[in-house]
């Protein structure tokens, strides 16, 4: 007699297994030869330490980056608001109305947000953002302002450090390792912005999208508190040791 098993039974058996080969997560192994050093400097700054010494009260830490290609999508039919027992309904088809680049910086210890919306990012807009910050207290009178950035074209390499030194001698750019955006706290704010203000994407014009981005920034500023960053140098050392062990096993 041939046994039959339903699809639901097979699905239940598979989900009870310890190993589920149909599930996966993507990750990038740290390839920067100076990963530990660069990441460690950022973690030290979050703990208000630089070169082994505590920061002074008039020294500040910024986390800066760009959120590019934020599209304004005008839906071809009006979005229907949610109702009891029914989710919001957003038309699938849309018209592209253009896109903005949002440059922003977060004071990680005071939870202050600075941002600019423009048609493109680059060296000039990045400098304009820092000009905006350094023109107002307490940054204009600061001893030093550390600015954590990634390796994007707007602020890449030693040339960017020299450009910033000539423009604002008290600003020190601190580059993170490549493929380590998770170390940059401004990315947490971008995630909040995306979830709270830009989803679903239903904006009739670029003007409306710009107003939403900056309006959320101003609103967030009234409620913001510093992120409770808990990842330390010790956690970094453990993580890198674990990844190195995994690489050795895969090579064996």
Buried (B, 14 or more C-beta within 10 A) or exposed (E): EEEEEEEEEEEEEEEEEEEEEEEEEEEEEBEBEEBBEBBBBBBBBBBBBBEEEEBEEEBBBBBBBBBBEBBBBBBEEEEEEEEEEEEEBBBEEBEEBEBBBBBBBBBBBBBBBBBBBBEEBBBEBBBBBBEBBBEEEEBEEBEBBBBBBBBBEBBBEEEBBEBBEEEBEBBBBBBBBBBBBEBBBBBBBBEBBEEEBBEEBBBEEBEBBBEBBBEBBEEBEEEBEBBEBEBBBEEBEEBBEEBEEEEEEEEE
